[in-house]
Amino acid sequence: MKKTAILIMLITGVSKVLGLFRDVTISYFYGASNISDAYLISLSIPGIIFTLVGSAILTTYIPIYSKIEKEHGTNISNKYTNNLVNIVMIICTIIIVCSFLFTQQIVKVFAKGFDDETLALAIQFTKITMLGLYFTGLLYVFNGFLQIKGNYIIPALTGVPLNVIVILSIFLSSKVNIMILGVGSVISIFSQLMLLIPFAVKKGYRYKFVLDLKDEHIRKMAYLAIPIIIGGSVDQVNVLIDRTLASSIEIGGISALNYANKLNVLINGLFVSSISTIVYPIMSKFAAERNVDELKKTLKEALSSISFLVIPSTVGFVVFSESIVRFLFSRGAFDDQAVYMTSNALFFYSIGMIAYGFREVLSGAFYSLQDSKIPMINATIAMVMNIVLNLVLSQFIGIGGLALATSISAIFCTVLLFVNLTKKIGSFGMRHISVSFAKILIASIVMGFIAKMFYNILLMNISANLSLILSIVLGVIVYFIIAYIMRIEEMDSIINIIKKKSTLRKNVLL
């Protein structure tokens, strides 16, 4: 599992670097302005609407397909897949038609603080980007299909064509027509689907028209999906409230919040998603076999691995929040005020970074056990907390208050998930996870302290950007050295993998 996870991290890393370059590109041409606000809202609306349904599809499809294939064979499981594909297309059509009829009202819900010019632009963008729902819906199905079949690499690669096409569309929009921004986002999603389909066919998928709304498996899926959709909608309500308040606090507030969140998501996408993508189908398989011991072992390894990778990233973002934002975005239309707002939000988002990672894996454990109610209830409690904290903290810290509220509510929700999962399956190595967490935290704090001191010394002699790069490199080296000295298990695993690779190469050469 760890070897595959490392490979996926490398692939995801390439995709995330391109995604970061995409954000840098849009910040260069449009900064934190009404244009970037309108464009980002137009991406958020279809994203939020279908993420609710899409996440439910992916989460419920994998365990149900595994169970069908085990009990009834491949033909019945493929029939179930085709039935789902056609139902998804119908759902997408209904959503798109409704969104075209009520575009203005929908945009106003997502960004009530927009002035008339920004609102009109957001409406135009949204009418284009909503068409991408057709491709987004199918992406979730075929991602799940390939993961079940053991192909994690191709789904991880889909971010590459998406980001390349979006970057090109941003550049062209600045030279030709601003509406190319919306068209580019739709084409980019289509390119992802075109990458997945040939490999799904290679793994045995064959399309046949099947439409049976009364199918028992679809009904089971719907029953499990409803709490997931409700729980997911809670997260999206949080996003909606954050962006609505951000649009009222300051012009460019949505963009600043978005850029900061993208950096936060960069770490989770690179490390957490790479791990959870592999772990979830494995946990689903063990759950179907009622092998709770192996499920616990898999869960423990996943949480420890996430701690090893995410905690030092958190410390790095906290220590260098302003320097990182200035290095990545401070050019073109991205002025000092945008740097201040974005770095402030990044600092407070970083506090909850490890909680986001744990929550994804813990929720996956519940879903693999076909229990979607507990994550929904916990997410609802966290949403209420987030709303209250948003209203209070934004009054004192502005944009940063919105990010801090999100982090606090995420930490609270994660603690609830730990407690509830322990009650459901018993202890799953909390002592081991806690000891590992403490060691990693100590190593990360020492790393952050040394890196910051080194940065301040370098700053007196060389440029800020070069100082940042060298300090980060030193921080990584220091962290791995300390982790090795402290005998942190995850560091030992990495060293063992490297040793095995070296031994294999020597044998090949001999």
N, C-alpha and C positions, 0 to 999 in steps of 0.2 A: 504493500500500500504506500509506504513512504517513498519508494523509488518513483512510482507513478505520480505521486503528489508533487515531488520535486520537478519532474518533467513538465507537469501541467503548470506549475508556478513559473517555470522559465517561459513557456508559451504565453501564459497570461501576462507575464512581465512585459513581453514585447507588445502585446495588445494594450496594456495599461500605459506604457510609454507613449504609444501612438495616441491613446486617449488623452494623455496629459498634453501632448503636442497640439491636439485638437482644441483643448481648452485654452492653451496659450495662444493659439491662432485666433480664436474668436475674441479673446481679451485684447489682442493686439489691434484687430480691426475695429472692434466695437466697444471695448472697455466695459465698464459697468454703467451702461446707458439704457435709454428707453428701448433701443433696438434689441440689445442683448436680453433685456427683461422680457420683451414680447416674444422673442424667439424661444427662450428657455421655457416660458409658460406654455407655448405651443407644443413643445416636446413633452412637458410634464403632463399635460391633459390626457393624451392617448396613453402615455406611460402609466399614469396612475389608474386610469379606467381599466386598462387591460392587465396590468400587473396583478390586480385583484383576482381576475378570472384565471390569468395565465399561471400564476404561482399555485393556485388551487389545482389546476390541471396537472402541472408537473409533479406536485407533491402527492396527489392521489393516484395518478396514472401509474407511477412506478410500482408501488406495492400491489395494486390490483392486477396489473399486467403480469407481475411475477407469480401471483397466486393462480391466475387463469392458466398461464402456461404450464405450471406445475401440475394442476389438476385436470386440465382439458386439452393441453397440447397447443402447438404453435398456430394451427389454422384458426382456432377459436380466439386466441389472443390477437391475431392479426385482424380478424373480423371486428373485434372490439376496438382496435386502433382506427380502422376505417370509419366505423360508426362515429367515433369521437371526432375525427377530422371533419366530417360533414356537419356535425353538430356545432363545432367551433366556427365553421364558416357561416353558418346561419346566425349564430350569436354576434359575430363580427359585423354582419350586414345590418342587423337590427341596431347595434350601437352606432355605426357610421351614419345611418339614416337619421337617427335621433339627434346626433351631434350636428349634422348639417342643418336641421330644422331649428335648433336652439343654441347655435354657436355663441352668439353674443351673451346669452344668459349664463352659459357654462363658463366662459372666460371671466365674466364678472364674479362668479363664485370663487374662482381660483386666484383672482387678483383684483380685489375691489378698489384698491388704491390707484389704479391706472388712470391717467388723464385720457382725454378723448383721442389724441393722436396715438398713444401707445396702445389703447384698447382696440382701435381700428386695425392697427398693424398685427396685433395678437390674433384677432379674428381671422385675418387673411392667412396668416401662418397656420393656424389651427385647422382650417378647412383643407389644407394640403396634407398636413402631417397625420390627420386622422385616417387617411387612406392606408397608411402603413399597418393598421390593425390587422388586416388580412394576413400579412406576412408574419407579424408578431405572434398571432395566435397559433399558427402552424409551427413556428419555431419552438414553442414550448413542448408541443407533442413530439416532434422529431428529436429534440434534445433529450427528452426522457427515453425515447426508443433506443437511441444510440448508447445512452448510459447503461440501460438494462443489458444491452448486448456487449458491454465491456469496452466500448469505444468512447473514451473521455477526451481524446486528443482533438478530434475534429470540432466538437462543441466549443472547446477552449480557443480554437483558431478563428471562430466566427467574428471576434472583435477586430481582427486585422482588416478585412475588407470594409467593415462598417466605418472604422475610424479614418481610413484612407479616403473613402468617398466623401465623408463629412468634411474633412480638411479641404479637399478640392472644392467642394461646394461653398465653403466659407470664403475661400480665395476668389472664386468666380463671382460670388454675390457682390463682393466689394468692387468688382470691375464691370459687371454686366447689369444684373438686376437682383435686388435684395431678396426676391421671392425664391431665388435658387436655393437659399438656405432651407426652405421647407421641402422643396423637390428633392434635394440631396439627402435629406433624412429618410425619405421614403425609399429612394433607390438603395441606400445603404442597408436598410432592413431586408429588402428583397435579395441583396447579394448574400446575406447571411443564410437565408433559406436555400438559395441555389447551391451553397456549399454543402449543406447538410443532406439534401435529398439523394444525391448519387450514392452517398455512403449508407444511407438508410436502405436503399434498394439493394446494395451489396450485402447488407446484413439480413436480407430476406423480406423486406417490406414490399408489398405489391398493392397498388391502389385498386379497390373495387367499390362501387357505389353501394353503401349500406346506410340506411337511416331507420333506426329503431329506437324511438324515445322511451319505449317501455322495457328495453333491455335491462335485465337485473343488475348487470355490472355498471351500467350507466347510472342507474338509480342509486347503487351503493356509492358510486363516485360522487354523485350529487349530495348524498347524505353527509359524506365526509368533507366535501368541499365547502358546504355552507359555513361551518365555523371558521374554516381557513379564510374564506372571502371576508367574513365579518372581521376576523383578526387582522387580515391584511388591510381592510378598509380603515381600521383604527390607525395603522401606521400611516396610511395615506392622508387621513384626516389631520394627523400631526404635521405632515408635510404641507398640507393645504393651509393650516393655521399659521405655521411658520412663515410661509411665503406671503400670506395675506397681511400679516402684521409687518413683515419686512417691507412690503410695498407701501405701507403707510408711514414707516419710520423715516425712510430716506430714499431718494431717487438712486437707483442702482443697488438697493438693498437686496433684492431678489438675486441679482447676479453675484454679489459678494457672498451671500449665503450659499449659493450654488457652487461657486468656485471652491469655497472652503470645504463643503460637503464632498465635492468630487475628490479632493485630496484625501479626505477621511475614507471615502469609499474605495479609493485606490489601494489602500492597504488591505481592506477587507476583501476586495476583489482579487487581489494578488495572492494573499495567504489563506484567508478563511474560505472563500468560495472554492479555491483549488482543493482544499481538504474536504469540505462538506460535499462537494460534487462526487467524490469517491466514496466517502463514508456513508452517505444516505442510502444508496442502493445496497450496500453491504449490510447496513443495519436492517433494512427492509427484508433482506433475504434471511437474516438470523431471526427476525421477528416472525416471519412466515413459518420458519422451522421450529419456533418456540425455544430457540437457543439463547436464553437470556444472558448466560455467562459470557458468551462471545460478543453479544451486543454491548454489554457493559465494558468489556475489554476494549472494543473498538471505540466506544465513546470516550473512555479515559485517555486513550492514545491521542484522539483528535483534540480534546481540550488541552492536553499538555503541549501538543505541537503548536496550537494556536497561541498559547501563552508565550512560548519560546520566540515566536516570530512577531507577535503583535505588541507585546509590552515594550520592547526596546524601540519600536516604531512610535509608540505613544510618547515615550520620554523624548525622543528626537523631535517630534512635532511640537511638544510643549516648550522645549528649550529653544528651538529655532523657528517658531511659527512665523514671525515677521520676516526673518531672513529668507526662509523658503518661499514665501509669497512674493517677496520683492525679486528674488532670483528668477522665479518662473513667470511672473505676470507683469512686472513693472517695466513696461515698454509700450510704445504706441499710445493708445487712448486710455490705458490703465494708469491713472494718476495716483498721487500719494494718498488721497482720501480713500480710493478703492483699495489700496494696499492696507491701510489702517483697518477698514471694515472687514476685509477678508481675513487678515491675520488674527484679528480679534475673535472672529467666529471659529477659525481653525483651532485656536488655542483651547476653546471651550468644547468643541466637538471631540478633540483628542482625548479628553478626560474619560469619555464613555466608549472609546474605541474597542477596548477588550470586551466590554459588555455586549457590544453589537456582535462580535465574533462568537462569544459563548452562546448568545441567544439563538443564533442561526443553527448551531449544531444541536443544542438542547431541544429546540422546537422540532428539528428533524428526527430526534429520538422519539418524541411523542407521535409524530406523523407516521413513523415506521411501525409503531404499535397500533396504528389506526385510531389514535386518540387526538382529535383536533380541537376538542372543547377546551382543554386546559390552557393551551397557548392562546386561544381566543380570549378567555376570561382574563388571563394575565395581561395581554395586550390592551384590553379595555381599561383595566385598572391603571396601567401605565399612561394611557391616553389622557385620562382624567387628570392625572398628576401633571402631565406635560402641559395641558391647557392652562391649569392654574399657575404653574411656574412660568409659563410664557408671559402671561398677563402681568405677573409681578416683576420678574427679572428684566423684561424688556424695558420697563420703566427706569431701571437703574443702570443697566449695561448696554442697552440698545440691541443691535444685531447680535452681539455676543451673548446676551441674555437668552435669546431664542436657542442658540446652540447649547448653552449650559443646561437649559430646561430639558432639551432632548437627551443629553448625556445622563442627567440625573434619573429621568424616567426610565431610560434603557437599563441602567444599573439596577434599579428597583425591580424591574420586570425580570431581569436575569436571575436575581436572588430568589424570586418567587418560583421560577422554573426549576432551579436547583432543588428547592425544598419539595416541590410537587413531584418531581421525577424520582427523588429518593423515596418518597412515600409509595410511589407506584411500582418501582422495580427493586427497591432496596439500595444499599450503599453501592456506589460504582467507583470506588477508589478516591473518595474525597480527601483522605489524608495524603495520599500520593500527589494528587492534584494541588493541594494546598502547599505542601512542602516545595514542590516544583515551582509553583507560583511565587513563593517567597524568595527562593534562590534567584529566579529570573528577575524579579523586581529589584533585588539588591544589585545584581550585575548591571541592570539597565540604568539605575540611578548613578552608579559609579561611572558608567560609560558617559552618561549625559553631563556629569560634572566635569570630567576630563575633557570631553569634546568642546564644551563651552569655554573652558579656560584656554584651550589651544586656539579656539576661534578668536578670542579677545586678543591674544598675543599676536596672531597672524594679521589681524585687522590693522595693526599699527604699521605694518610693512607692505602688505599687498592688498589687492582689491577685495571687496566684501564677497563677491561671488566665488572667487578662487579660495578664499578663506573658508567659506561654507563647504565647498566640495572636499577640501583637504580635511576639514574637521569631521565631516560625516564618514569619510574613509577611515580616519583614525578611530572614530567611535565604533565602527563595525569591527575593526581589528581588536580593539580593547574588549568589546563585548564577548567576542568568541574566545579570547584568551581567558577572561574571567570565568566564562561558562565551562571551559575545559578544566580549569583549576578547581572549580566548585563541583565538578563531576555531575553536571546537569545531564540527565539521561538523553535528552533530545540532541545535545551536542555530541554525545558518544555515538548516537545512531548515525549522524551525518559523517563522522570520522570513519565509522565502519563501512558505510557505503563507498566513501572515497577509497578506502583501503582495498575493498573488493574490486572496484574499477581498476585500480592500479595493478593488482594481482592478475586480473584478467588480461590486461594489456601486455604485461610481461610474458604471460603464457603464450599469447598470440605471437609476440615477437620471437619467442624461443621456438 
